[in-house]
Amino acid sequence: MLRARVGLASYSALCSSPEWIYPHGIYATREEAKTHIIEYIEMFYNSERVHQALDYRTPNEWEAEYFDREMVLTPTSC
């Protein structure tokens, strides 16, 4: 029971604080924190980490290989 109360107390303190903590300092607003989190997800997590479904390649690598294959297979007209 004590552990639950301690956890709840720290959670309540975090939620009531107007400052959002991140490795490089403190976000001034919730909106700033939200923007940086979305940037991280879109710019790194979704594009640069390897994915099992893509045969352990990054989406950027998979996409580059896909378009390279398409350029070879698609005839161009002059």
mmCIF file of the N, C-alpha and C atoms, coordinates in Angstrom:
data_MODEL
# 
_entry.id   MODEL 
# 
loop_
_atom_site.group_PDB 
_atom_site.id 
_atom_site.type_symbol 
_atom_site.label_atom_id 
_atom_site.label_alt_id 
_atom_site.label_comp_id 
_atom_site.label_asym_id 
_atom_site.label_entity_id 
_atom_site.label_seq_id 
_atom_site.pdbx_PDB_ins_code 
_atom_site.Cartn_x 
_atom_site.Cartn_y 
_atom_site.Cartn_z 
_atom_site.occupancy 
_atom_site.B_iso_or_equiv 
_atom_site.pdbx_formal_charge 
_atom_site.auth_seq_id 
_atom_site.auth_comp_id 
_atom_site.auth_asym_id 
_atom_site.auth_atom_id 
_atom_site.pdbx_PDB_model_num 
ATOM 1   N N  . MET A 1 1  ? 0.822  -1.194 0.000   1.00 0.00 ? 1  MET A N  1 
ATOM 2   C CA . MET A 1 1  ? 0.000  0.000  0.000   1.00 0.00 ? 1  MET A CA 1 
ATOM 3   C C  . MET A 1 1  ? 0.862  1.251  0.000   1.00 0.00 ? 1  MET A C  1 
ATOM 4   N N  . LEU A 1 2  ? 1.989  1.209  0.744   1.00 0.00 ? 2  LEU A N  1 
ATOM 5   C CA . LEU A 1 2  ? 2.872  2.364  0.814   1.00 0.00 ? 2  LEU A CA 1 
ATOM 6   C C  . LEU A 1 2  ? 3.437  2.695  -0.563  1.00 0.00 ? 2  LEU A C  1 
ATOM 7   N N  . ARG A 1 3  ? 3.818  1.654  -1.326  1.00 0.00 ? 3  ARG A N  1 
ATOM 8   C CA . ARG A 1 3  ? 4.378  1.864  -2.653  1.00 0.00 ? 3  ARG A CA 1 
ATOM 9   C C  . ARG A 1 3  ? 3.374  2.589  -3.559  1.00 0.00 ? 3  ARG A C  1 
ATOM 10  N N  . ALA A 1 4  ? 2.115  2.199  -3.491  1.00 0.00 ? 4  ALA A N  1 
ATOM 11  C CA . ALA A 1 4  ? 1.077  2.827  -4.301  1.00 0.00 ? 4  ALA A CA 1 
ATOM 12  C C  . ALA A 1 4  ? 0.922  4.298  -3.938  1.00 0.00 ? 4  ALA A C  1 
ATOM 13  N N  . ARG A 1 5  ? 0.985  4.599  -2.663  1.00 0.00 ? 5  ARG A N  1 
ATOM 14  C CA . ARG A 1 5  ? 0.851  6.003  -2.235  1.00 0.00 ? 5  ARG A CA 1 
ATOM 15  C C  . ARG A 1 5  ? 2.032  6.837  -2.696  1.00 0.00 ? 5  ARG A C  1 
ATOM 16  N N  . VAL A 1 6  ? 3.228  6.282  -2.599  1.00 0.00 ? 6  VAL A N  1 
ATOM 17  C CA . VAL A 1 6  ? 4.421  7.008  -3.054  1.00 0.00 ? 6  VAL A CA 1 
ATOM 18  C C  . VAL A 1 6  ? 4.327  7.244  -4.549  1.00 0.00 ? 6  VAL A C  1 
ATOM 19  N N  . GLY A 1 7  ? 3.949  6.214  -5.298  1.00 0.00 ? 7  GLY A N  1 
ATOM 20  C CA . GLY A 1 7  ? 3.801  6.356  -6.740  1.00 0.00 ? 7  GLY A CA 1 
ATOM 21  C C  . GLY A 1 7  ? 2.763  7.397  -7.096  1.00 0.00 ? 7  GLY A C  1 
ATOM 22  N N  . LEU A 1 8  ? 1.647  7.370  -6.392  1.00 0.00 ? 8  LEU A N  1 
ATOM 23  C CA . LEU A 1 8  ? 0.585  8.336  -6.647  1.00 0.00 ? 8  LEU A CA 1 
ATOM 24  C C  . LEU A 1 8  ? 1.030  9.746  -6.309  1.00 0.00 ? 8  LEU A C  1 
ATOM 25  N N  . ALA A 1 9  ? 1.770  9.892  -5.231  1.00 0.00 ? 9  ALA A N  1 
ATOM 26  C CA . ALA A 1 9  ? 2.233  11.217 -4.821  1.00 0.00 ? 9  ALA A CA 1 
ATOM 27  C C  . ALA A 1 9  ? 3.191  11.794 -5.857  1.00 0.00 ? 9  ALA A C  1 
ATOM 28  N N  . SER A 1 10 ? 4.113  10.969 -6.350  1.00 0.00 ? 10 SER A N  1 
ATOM 29  C CA . SER A 1 10 ? 5.068  11.475 -7.340  1.00 0.00 ? 10 SER A CA 1 
ATOM 30  C C  . SER A 1 10 ? 4.361  11.764 -8.665  1.00 0.00 ? 10 SER A C  1 
ATOM 31  N N  . TYR A 1 11 ? 3.377  10.949 -9.020  1.00 0.00 ? 11 TYR A N  1 
ATOM 32  C CA . TYR A 1 11 ? 2.613  11.188 -10.240 1.00 0.00 ? 11 TYR A CA 1 
ATOM 33  C C  . TYR A 1 11 ? 1.824  12.496 -10.122 1.00 0.00 ? 11 TYR A C  1 
ATOM 34  N N  . SER A 1 12 ? 1.203  12.718 -8.984  1.00 0.00 ? 12 SER A N  1 
ATOM 35  C CA . SER A 1 12 ? 0.447  13.944 -8.767  1.00 0.00 ? 12 SER A CA 1 
ATOM 36  C C  . SER A 1 12 ? 1.358  15.159 -8.821  1.00 0.00 ? 12 SER A C  1 
ATOM 37  N N  . ALA A 1 13 ? 2.541  15.046 -8.260  1.00 0.00 ? 13 ALA A N  1 
ATOM 38  C CA . ALA A 1 13 ? 3.497  16.159 -8.295  1.00 0.00 ? 13 ALA A CA 1 
ATOM 39  C C  . ALA A 1 13 ? 3.916  16.454 -9.728  1.00 0.00 ? 13 ALA A C  1 
ATOM 40  N N  . LEU A 1 14 ? 4.138  15.417 -10.506 1.00 0.00 ? 14 LEU A N  1 
ATOM 41  C CA . LEU A 1 14 ? 4.534  15.596 -11.896 1.00 0.00 ? 14 LEU A CA 1 
ATOM 42  C C  . LEU A 1 14 ? 3.418  16.255 -12.701 1.00 0.00 ? 14 LEU A C  1 
ATOM 43  N N  . CYS A 1 15 ? 2.205  15.806 -12.488 1.00 0.00 ? 15 CYS A N  1 
ATOM 44  C CA . CYS A 1 15 ? 1.068  16.338 -13.237 1.00 0.00 ? 15 CYS A CA 1 
ATOM 45  C C  . CYS A 1 15 ? 0.750  17.780 -12.858 1.00 0.00 ? 15 CYS A C  1 
ATOM 46  N N  . SER A 1 16 ? 1.005  18.149 -11.620 1.00 0.00 ? 16 SER A N  1 
ATOM 47  C CA . SER A 1 16 ? 0.665  19.498 -11.192 1.00 0.00 ? 16 SER A CA 1 
ATOM 48  C C  . SER A 1 16 ? 1.757  20.501 -11.538 1.00 0.00 ? 16 SER A C  1 
ATOM 49  N N  . SER A 1 17 ? 2.932  20.015 -11.936 1.00 0.00 ? 17 SER A N  1 
ATOM 50  C CA . SER A 1 17 ? 4.042  20.900 -12.259 1.00 0.00 ? 17 SER A CA 1 
ATOM 51  C C  . SER A 1 17 ? 3.851  21.511 -13.642 1.00 0.00 ? 17 SER A C  1 
ATOM 52  N N  . PRO A 1 18 ? 4.079  22.821 -13.789 1.00 0.00 ? 18 PRO A N  1 
ATOM 53  C CA . PRO A 1 18 ? 3.948  23.446 -15.098 1.00 0.00 ? 18 PRO A CA 1 
ATOM 54  C C  . PRO A 1 18 ? 5.171  23.213 -15.981 1.00 0.00 ? 18 PRO A C  1 
ATOM 55  N N  . GLU A 1 19 ? 6.222  22.586 -15.448 1.00 0.00 ? 19 GLU A N  1 
ATOM 56  C CA . GLU A 1 19 ? 7.446  22.357 -16.201 1.00 0.00 ? 19 GLU A CA 1 
ATOM 57  C C  . GLU A 1 19 ? 7.488  20.915 -16.695 1.00 0.00 ? 19 GLU A C  1 
ATOM 58  N N  . TRP A 1 20 ? 7.910  20.732 -17.935 1.00 0.00 ? 20 TRP A N  1 
ATOM 59  C CA . TRP A 1 20 ? 8.021  19.407 -18.528 1.00 0.00 ? 20 TRP A CA 1 
ATOM 60  C C  . TRP A 1 20 ? 9.497  19.117 -18.724 1.00 0.00 ? 20 TRP A C  1 
ATOM 61  N N  . ILE A 1 21 ? 9.983  18.052 -18.114 1.00 0.00 ? 21 ILE A N  1 
ATOM 62  C CA . ILE A 1 21 ? 11.411 17.745 -18.100 1.00 0.00 ? 21 ILE A CA 1 
ATOM 63  C C  . ILE A 1 21 ? 11.796 16.919 -19.324 1.00 0.00 ? 21 ILE A C  1 
ATOM 64  N N  . TYR A 1 22 ? 12.951 17.243 -19.920 1.00 0.00 ? 22 TYR A N  1 
ATOM 65  C CA . TYR A 1 22 ? 13.541 16.430 -20.972 1.00 0.00 ? 22 TYR A CA 1 
ATOM 66  C C  . TYR A 1 22 ? 15.052 16.514 -20.841 1.00 0.00 ? 22 TYR A C  1 
ATOM 67  N N  . PRO A 1 23 ? 15.831 15.665 -21.537 1.00 0.00 ? 23 PRO A N  1 
ATOM 68  C CA . PRO A 1 23 ? 17.261 15.573 -21.291 1.00 0.00 ? 23 PRO A CA 1 
ATOM 69  C C  . PRO A 1 23 ? 18.047 16.882 -21.433 1.00 0.00 ? 23 PRO A C  1 
ATOM 70  N N  . HIS A 1 24 ? 17.577 17.817 -22.221 1.00 0.00 ? 24 HIS A N  1 
ATOM 71  C CA . HIS A 1 24 ? 18.320 19.049 -22.465 1.00 0.00 ? 24 HIS A CA 1 
ATOM 72  C C  . HIS A 1 24 ? 17.833 20.224 -21.625 1.00 0.00 ? 24 HIS A C  1 
ATOM 73  N N  . GLY A 1 25 ? 16.997 19.987 -20.687 1.00 0.00 ? 25 GLY A N  1 
ATOM 74  C CA . GLY A 1 25 ? 16.488 21.055 -19.834 1.00 0.00 ? 25 GLY A CA 1 
ATOM 75  C C  . GLY A 1 25 ? 15.035 20.845 -19.492 1.00 0.00 ? 25 GLY A C  1 
ATOM 76  N N  . ILE A 1 26 ? 14.278 21.919 -19.510 1.00 0.00 ? 26 ILE A N  1 
ATOM 77  C CA . ILE A 1 26 ? 12.870 21.859 -19.150 1.00 0.00 ? 26 ILE A CA 1 
ATOM 78  C C  . ILE A 1 26 ? 12.051 22.557 -20.231 1.00 0.00 ? 26 ILE A C  1 
ATOM 79  N N  . TYR A 1 27 ? 10.985 21.920 -20.662 1.00 0.00 ? 27 TYR A N  1 
ATOM 80  C CA . TYR A 1 27 ? 10.071 22.554 -21.607 1.00 0.00 ? 27 TYR A CA 1 
ATOM 81  C C  . TYR A 1 27 ? 9.294  23.634 -20.865 1.00 0.00 ? 27 TYR A C  1 
ATOM 82  N N  . ALA A 1 28 ? 9.098  24.735 -21.516 1.00 0.00 ? 28 ALA A N  1 
ATOM 83  C CA . ALA A 1 28 ? 8.358  25.836 -20.905 1.00 0.00 ? 28 ALA A CA 1 
ATOM 84  C C  . ALA A 1 28 ? 6.859  25.535 -20.853 1.00 0.00 ? 28 ALA A C  1 
ATOM 85  N N  . THR A 1 29 ? 6.353  24.878 -21.886 1.00 0.00 ? 29 THR A N  1 
ATOM 86  C CA . THR A 1 29 ? 4.920  24.607 -21.957 1.00 0.00 ? 29 THR A CA 1 
ATOM 87  C C  . THR A 1 29 ? 4.661  23.172 -22.383 1.00 0.00 ? 29 THR A C  1 
ATOM 88  N N  . ARG A 1 30 ? 3.466  22.752 -22.182 1.00 0.00 ? 30 ARG A N  1 
ATOM 89  C CA . ARG A 1 30 ? 3.048  21.422 -22.625 1.00 0.00 ? 30 ARG A CA 1 
ATOM 90  C C  . ARG A 1 30 ? 3.104  21.347 -24.154 1.00 0.00 ? 30 ARG A C  1 
ATOM 91  N N  . GLU A 1 31 ? 2.728  22.423 -24.828 1.00 0.00 ? 31 GLU A N  1 
ATOM 92  C CA . GLU A 1 31 ? 2.739  22.462 -26.297 1.00 0.00 ? 31 GLU A CA 1 
ATOM 93  C C  . GLU A 1 31 ? 4.146  22.279 -26.852 1.00 0.00 ? 31 GLU A C  1 
ATOM 94  N N  . GLU A 1 32 ? 5.131  22.891 -26.205 1.00 0.00 ? 32 GLU A N  1 
ATOM 95  C CA . GLU A 1 32 ? 6.529  22.738 -26.632 1.00 0.00 ? 32 GLU A CA 1 
ATOM 96  C C  . GLU A 1 32 ? 6.974  21.282 -26.456 1.00 0.00 ? 32 GLU A C  1 
ATOM 97  N N  . ALA A 1 33 ? 6.601  20.679 -25.347 1.00 0.00 ? 33 ALA A N  1 
ATOM 98  C CA . ALA A 1 33 ? 6.932  19.271 -25.102 1.00 0.00 ? 33 ALA A CA 1 
ATOM 99  C C  . ALA A 1 33 ? 6.279  18.387 -26.162 1.00 0.00 ? 33 ALA A C  1 
ATOM 100 N N  . LYS A 1 34 ? 5.022  18.643 -26.448 1.00 0.00 ? 34 LYS A N  1 
ATOM 101 C CA . LYS A 1 34 ? 4.285  17.861 -27.440 1.00 0.00 ? 34 LYS A CA 1 
ATOM 102 C C  . LYS A 1 34 ? 4.933  17.964 -28.818 1.00 0.00 ? 34 LYS A C  1 
ATOM 103 N N  . THR A 1 35 ? 5.341  19.166 -29.200 1.00 0.00 ? 35 THR A N  1 
ATOM 104 C CA . THR A 1 35 ? 5.989  19.387 -30.497 1.00 0.00 ? 35 THR A CA 1 
ATOM 105 C C  . THR A 1 35 ? 7.285  18.598 -30.601 1.00 0.00 ? 35 THR A C  1 
ATOM 106 N N  . HIS A 1 36 ? 8.112  18.658 -29.561 1.00 0.00 ? 36 HIS A N  1 
ATOM 107 C CA . HIS A 1 36 ? 9.376  17.936 -29.599 1.00 0.00 ? 36 HIS A CA 1 
ATOM 108 C C  . HIS A 1 36 ? 9.185  16.427 -29.599 1.00 0.00 ? 36 HIS A C  1 
ATOM 109 N N  . ILE A 1 37 ? 8.197  15.937 -28.896 1.00 0.00 ? 37 ILE A N  1 
ATOM 110 C CA . ILE A 1 37 ? 7.932  14.498 -28.874 1.00 0.00 ? 37 ILE A CA 1 
ATOM 111 C C  . ILE A 1 37 ? 7.469  14.026 -30.247 1.00 0.00 ? 37 ILE A C  1 
ATOM 112 N N  . ILE A 1 38 ? 6.605  14.778 -30.887 1.00 0.00 ? 38 ILE A N  1 
ATOM 113 C CA . ILE A 1 38 ? 6.133  14.427 -32.232 1.00 0.00 ? 38 ILE A CA 1 
ATOM 114 C C  . ILE A 1 38 ? 7.301  14.451 -33.215 1.00 0.00 ? 38 ILE A C  1 
ATOM 115 N N  . GLU A 1 39 ? 8.166  15.453 -33.122 1.00 0.00 ? 39 GLU A N  1 
ATOM 116 C CA . GLU A 1 39 ? 9.342  15.520 -33.992 1.00 0.00 ? 39 GLU A CA 1 
ATOM 117 C C  . GLU A 1 39 ? 10.218 14.290 -33.805 1.00 0.00 ? 39 GLU A C  1 
ATOM 118 N N  . TYR A 1 40 ? 10.438 13.894 -32.562 1.00 0.00 ? 40 TYR A N  1 
ATOM 119 C CA . TYR A 1 40 ? 11.260 12.711 -32.282 1.00 0.00 ? 40 TYR A CA 1 
ATOM 120 C C  . TYR A 1 40 ? 10.639 11.463 -32.913 1.00 0.00 ? 40 TYR A C  1 
ATOM 121 N N  . ILE A 1 41 ? 9.351  11.292 -32.735 1.00 0.00 ? 41 ILE A N  1 
ATOM 122 C CA . ILE A 1 41 ? 8.687  10.111 -33.273 1.00 0.00 ? 41 ILE A CA 1 
ATOM 123 C C  . ILE A 1 41 ? 8.758  10.097 -34.790 1.00 0.00 ? 41 ILE A C  1 
ATOM 124 N N  . GLU A 1 42 ? 8.451  11.210 -35.420 1.00 0.00 ? 42 GLU A N  1 
ATOM 125 C CA . GLU A 1 42 ? 8.433  11.275 -36.880 1.00 0.00 ? 42 GLU A CA 1 
ATOM 126 C C  . GLU A 1 42 ? 9.824  11.239 -37.500 1.00 0.00 ? 42 GLU A C  1 
ATOM 127 N N  . MET A 1 43 ? 10.772 11.952 -36.901 1.00 0.00 ? 43 MET A N  1 
ATOM 128 C CA . MET A 1 43 ? 12.094 12.084 -37.499 1.00 0.00 ? 43 MET A CA 1 
ATOM 129 C C  . MET A 1 43 ? 13.025 10.923 -37.168 1.00 0.00 ? 43 MET A C  1 
ATOM 130 N N  . PHE A 1 44 ? 12.904 10.327 -36.004 1.00 0.00 ? 44 PHE A N  1 
ATOM 131 C CA . PHE A 1 44 ? 13.806 9.228  -35.656 1.00 0.00 ? 44 PHE A CA 1 
ATOM 132 C C  . PHE A 1 44 ? 13.083 7.904  -35.500 1.00 0.00 ? 44 PHE A C  1 
ATOM 133 N N  . TYR A 1 45 ? 12.187 7.826  -34.561 1.00 0.00 ? 45 TYR A N  1 
ATOM 134 C CA . TYR A 1 45 ? 11.609 6.548  -34.172 1.00 0.00 ? 45 TYR A CA 1 
ATOM 135 C C  . TYR A 1 45 ? 10.950 5.836  -35.348 1.00 0.00 ? 45 TYR A C  1 
ATOM 136 N N  . ASN A 1 46 ? 10.185 6.552  -36.149 1.00 0.00 ? 46 ASN A N  1 
ATOM 137 C CA . ASN A 1 46 ? 9.487  5.910  -37.259 1.00 0.00 ? 46 ASN A CA 1 
ATOM 138 C C  . ASN A 1 46 ? 10.332 5.768  -38.513 1.00 0.00 ? 46 ASN A C  1 
ATOM 139 N N  . SER A 1 47 ? 11.395 6.563  -38.670 1.00 0.00 ? 47 SER A N  1 
ATOM 140 C CA . SER A 1 47 ? 12.121 6.529  -39.928 1.00 0.00 ? 47 SER A CA 1 
ATOM 141 C C  . SER A 1 47 ? 13.520 5.941  -39.851 1.00 0.00 ? 47 SER A C  1 
ATOM 142 N N  . GLU A 1 48 ? 14.181 6.023  -38.712 1.00 0.00 ? 48 GLU A N  1 
ATOM 143 C CA . GLU A 1 48 ? 15.576 5.598  -38.640 1.00 0.00 ? 48 GLU A CA 1 
ATOM 144 C C  . GLU A 1 48 ? 15.812 4.318  -37.848 1.00 0.00 ? 48 GLU A C  1 
ATOM 145 N N  . ARG A 1 49 ? 14.835 3.866  -37.094 1.00 0.00 ? 49 ARG A N  1 
ATOM 146 C CA . ARG A 1 49 ? 15.050 2.618  -36.358 1.00 0.00 ? 49 ARG A CA 1 
ATOM 147 C C  . ARG A 1 49 ? 14.684 1.447  -37.261 1.00 0.00 ? 49 ARG A C  1 
ATOM 148 N N  . VAL A 1 50 ? 15.305 0.307  -37.030 1.00 0.00 ? 50 VAL A N  1 
ATOM 149 C CA . VAL A 1 50 ? 15.028 -0.863 -37.864 1.00 0.00 ? 50 VAL A CA 1 
ATOM 150 C C  . VAL A 1 50 ? 13.673 -1.453 -37.500 1.00 0.00 ? 50 VAL A C  1 
ATOM 151 N N  . HIS A 1 51 ? 13.017 -2.019 -38.504 1.00 0.00 ? 51 HIS A N  1 
ATOM 152 C CA . HIS A 1 51 ? 11.703 -2.622 -38.318 1.00 0.00 ? 51 HIS A CA 1 
ATOM 153 C C  . HIS A 1 51 ? 11.755 -4.084 -38.747 1.00 0.00 ? 51 HIS A C  1 
ATOM 154 N N  . GLN A 1 52 ? 11.190 -4.939 -37.947 1.00 0.00 ? 52 GLN A N  1 
ATOM 155 C CA . GLN A 1 52 ? 11.148 -6.361 -38.265 1.00 0.00 ? 52 GLN A CA 1 
ATOM 156 C C  . GLN A 1 52 ? 10.386 -6.598 -39.570 1.00 0.00 ? 52 GLN A C  1 
ATOM 157 N N  . ALA A 1 53 ? 9.304  -5.906 -39.764 1.00 0.00 ? 53 ALA A N  1 
ATOM 158 C CA . ALA A 1 53 ? 8.472  -6.093 -40.954 1.00 0.00 ? 53 ALA A CA 1 
ATOM 159 C C  . ALA A 1 53 ? 9.194  -5.704 -42.243 1.00 0.00 ? 53 ALA A C  1 
ATOM 160 N N  . LEU A 1 54 ? 10.254 -4.911 -42.119 1.00 0.00 ? 54 LEU A N  1 
ATOM 161 C CA . LEU A 1 54 ? 11.023 -4.482 -43.293 1.00 0.00 ? 54 LEU A CA 1 
ATOM 162 C C  . LEU A 1 54 ? 12.344 -5.241 -43.374 1.00 0.00 ? 54 LEU A C  1 
ATOM 163 N N  . ASP A 1 55 ? 12.355 -6.456 -42.841 1.00 0.00 ? 55 ASP A N  1 
ATOM 164 C CA . ASP A 1 55 ? 13.542 -7.311 -42.851 1.00 0.00 ? 55 ASP A CA 1 
ATOM 165 C C  . ASP A 1 55 ? 14.719 -6.634 -42.147 1.00 0.00 ? 55 ASP A C  1 
ATOM 166 N N  . TYR A 1 56 ? 14.424 -6.016 -41.017 1.00 0.00 ? 56 TYR A N  1 
ATOM 167 C CA . TYR A 1 56 ? 15.411 -5.349 -40.153 1.00 0.00 ? 56 TYR A CA 1 
ATOM 168 C C  . TYR A 1 56 ? 16.178 -4.253 -40.876 1.00 0.00 ? 56 TYR A C  1 
ATOM 169 N N  . ARG A 1 57 ? 15.448 -3.519 -41.693 1.00 0.00 ? 57 ARG A N  1 
ATOM 170 C CA . ARG A 1 57 ? 15.994 -2.316 -42.327 1.00 0.00 ? 57 ARG A CA 1 
ATOM 171 C C  . ARG A 1 57 ? 15.197 -1.128 -41.818 1.00 0.00 ? 57 ARG A C  1 
ATOM 172 N N  . THR A 1 58 ? 15.769 0.042  -41.977 1.00 0.00 ? 58 THR A N  1 
ATOM 173 C CA . THR A 1 58 ? 15.024 1.244  -41.604 1.00 0.00 ? 58 THR A CA 1 
ATOM 174 C C  . THR A 1 58 ? 14.037 1.556  -42.713 1.00 0.00 ? 58 THR A C  1 
ATOM 175 N N  . PRO A 1 59 ? 12.965 2.270  -42.416 1.00 0.00 ? 59 PRO A N  1 
ATOM 176 C CA . PRO A 1 59 ? 12.042 2.669  -43.476 1.00 0.00 ? 59 PRO A CA 1 
ATOM 177 C C  . PRO A 1 59 ? 12.742 3.485  -44.567 1.00 0.00 ? 59 PRO A C  1 
ATOM 178 N N  . ASN A 1 60 ? 13.717 4.299  -44.175 1.00 0.00 ? 60 ASN A N  1 
ATOM 179 C CA . ASN A 1 60 ? 14.453 5.086  -45.171 1.00 0.00 ? 60 ASN A CA 1 
ATOM 180 C C  . ASN A 1 60 ? 15.240 4.179  -46.117 1.00 0.00 ? 60 ASN A C  1 
ATOM 181 N N  . GLU A 1 61 ? 15.886 3.132  -45.577 1.00 0.00 ? 61 GLU A N  1 
ATOM 182 C CA . GLU A 1 61 ? 16.626 2.185  -46.422 1.00 0.00 ? 61 GLU A CA 1 
ATOM 183 C C  . GLU A 1 61 ? 15.673 1.425  -47.339 1.00 0.00 ? 61 GLU A C  1 
ATOM 184 N N  . TRP A 1 62 ? 14.568 0.969  -46.779 1.00 0.00 ? 62 TRP A N  1 
ATOM 185 C CA . TRP A 1 62 ? 13.610 0.203  -47.562 1.00 0.00 ? 62 TRP A CA 1 
ATOM 186 C C  . TRP A 1 62 ? 13.055 1.049  -48.709 1.00 0.00 ? 62 TRP A C  1 
ATOM 187 N N  . GLU A 1 63 ? 12.713 2.285  -48.401 1.00 0.00 ? 63 GLU A N  1 
ATOM 188 C CA . GLU A 1 63 ? 12.158 3.186  -49.408 1.00 0.00 ? 63 GLU A CA 1 
ATOM 189 C C  . GLU A 1 63 ? 13.179 3.469  -50.512 1.00 0.00 ? 63 GLU A C  1 
ATOM 190 N N  . ALA A 1 64 ? 14.429 3.691  -50.142 1.00 0.00 ? 64 ALA A N  1 
ATOM 191 C CA . ALA A 1 64 ? 15.471 3.948  -51.145 1.00 0.00 ? 64 ALA A CA 1 
ATOM 192 C C  . ALA A 1 64 ? 15.637 2.741  -52.061 1.00 0.00 ? 64 ALA A C  1 
ATOM 193 N N  . GLU A 1 65 ? 15.666 1.529  -51.482 1.00 0.00 ? 65 GLU A N  1 
ATOM 194 C CA . GLU A 1 65 ? 15.784 0.310  -52.286 1.00 0.00 ? 65 GLU A CA 1 
ATOM 195 C C  . GLU A 1 65 ? 14.576 0.140  -53.202 1.00 0.00 ? 65 GLU A C  1 
ATOM 196 N N  . TYR A 1 66 ? 13.396 0.442  -52.685 1.00 0.00 ? 66 TYR A N  1 
ATOM 197 C CA . TYR A 1 66 ? 12.167 0.319  -53.476 1.00 0.00 ? 66 TYR A CA 1 
ATOM 198 C C  . TYR A 1 66 ? 12.225 1.229  -54.702 1.00 0.00 ? 66 TYR A C  1 
ATOM 199 N N  . PHE A 1 67 ? 12.586 2.481  -54.497 1.00 0.00 ? 67 PHE A N  1 
ATOM 200 C CA . PHE A 1 67 ? 12.622 3.423  -55.618 1.00 0.00 ? 67 PHE A CA 1 
ATOM 201 C C  . PHE A 1 67 ? 13.759 3.124  -56.584 1.00 0.00 ? 67 PHE A C  1 
ATOM 202 N N  . ASP A 1 68 ? 14.869 2.570  -56.090 1.00 0.00 ? 68 ASP A N  1 
ATOM 203 C CA . ASP A 1 68 ? 15.941 2.143  -56.992 1.00 0.00 ? 68 ASP A CA 1 
ATOM 204 C C  . ASP A 1 68 ? 15.453 1.028  -57.901 1.00 0.00 ? 68 ASP A C  1 
ATOM 205 N N  . ARG A 1 69 ? 14.716 0.062  -57.338 1.00 0.00 ? 69 ARG A N  1 
ATOM 206 C CA . ARG A 1 69 ? 14.153 -1.033 -58.146 1.00 0.00 ? 69 ARG A CA 1 
ATOM 207 C C  . ARG A 1 69 ? 13.145 -0.496 -59.154 1.00 0.00 ? 69 ARG A C  1 
ATOM 208 N N  . GLU A 1 70 ? 12.317 0.433  -58.742 1.00 0.00 ? 70 GLU A N  1 
ATOM 209 C CA . GLU A 1 70 ? 11.302 1.008  -59.631 1.00 0.00 ? 70 GLU A CA 1 
ATOM 210 C C  . GLU A 1 70 ? 11.948 1.742  -60.798 1.00 0.00 ? 70 GLU A C  1 
ATOM 211 N N  . MET A 1 71 ? 13.025 2.441  -60.536 1.00 0.00 ? 71 MET A N  1 
ATOM 212 C CA . MET A 1 71 ? 13.699 3.178  -61.604 1.00 0.00 ? 71 MET A CA 1 
ATOM 213 C C  . MET A 1 71 ? 14.280 2.219  -62.640 1.00 0.00 ? 71 MET A C  1 
ATOM 214 N N  . VAL A 1 72 ? 14.765 1.049  -62.206 1.00 0.00 ? 72 VAL A N  1 
ATOM 215 C CA . VAL A 1 72 ? 15.321 0.055  -63.118 1.00 0.00 ? 72 VAL A CA 1 
ATOM 216 C C  . VAL A 1 72 ? 14.208 -0.596 -63.917 1.00 0.00 ? 72 VAL A C  1 
ATOM 217 N N  . LEU A 1 73 ? 13.073 -0.869 -63.296 1.00 0.00 ? 73 LEU A N  1 
ATOM 218 C CA . LEU A 1 73 ? 11.979 -1.578 -63.950 1.00 0.00 ? 73 LEU A CA 1 
ATOM 219 C C  . LEU A 1 73 ? 11.105 -0.691 -64.820 1.00 0.00 ? 73 LEU A C  1 
ATOM 220 N N  . THR A 1 74 ? 11.079 0.596  -64.535 1.00 0.00 ? 74 THR A N  1 
ATOM 221 C CA . THR A 1 74 ? 10.203 1.493  -65.272 1.00 0.00 ? 74 THR A CA 1 
ATOM 222 C C  . THR A 1 74 ? 10.954 2.103  -66.451 1.00 0.00 ? 74 THR A C  1 
ATOM 223 N N  . PRO A 1 75 ? 10.476 1.839  -67.671 1.00 0.00 ? 75 PRO A N  1 
ATOM 224 C CA . PRO A 1 75 ? 11.143 2.449  -68.835 1.00 0.00 ? 75 PRO A CA 1 
ATOM 225 C C  . PRO A 1 75 ? 10.844 3.951  -68.876 1.00 0.00 ? 75 PRO A C  1 
ATOM 226 N N  . THR A 1 76 ? 11.821 4.702  -69.277 1.00 0.00 ? 76 THR A N  1 
ATOM 227 C CA . THR A 1 76 ? 11.624 6.149  -69.414 1.00 0.00 ? 76 THR A CA 1 
ATOM 228 C C  . THR A 1 76 ? 11.547 6.496  -70.888 1.00 0.00 ? 76 THR A C  1 
ATOM 229 N N  . SER A 1 77 ? 10.706 7.443  -71.197 1.00 0.00 ? 77 SER A N  1 
ATOM 230 C CA . SER A 1 77 ? 10.595 7.874  -72.591 1.00 0.00 ? 77 SER A CA 1 
ATOM 231 C C  . SER A 1 77 ? 11.317 9.194  -72.767 1.00 0.00 ? 77 SER A C  1 
ATOM 232 N N  . CYS A 1 78 ? 11.989 9.329  -73.881 1.00 0.00 ? 78 CYS A N  1 
ATOM 233 C CA . CYS A 1 78 ? 12.763 10.547 -74.139 1.00 0.00 ? 78 CYS A CA 1 
ATOM 234 C C  . CYS A 1 78 ? 12.059 11.423 -75.137 1.00 0.00 ? 78 CYS A C  1 
# 
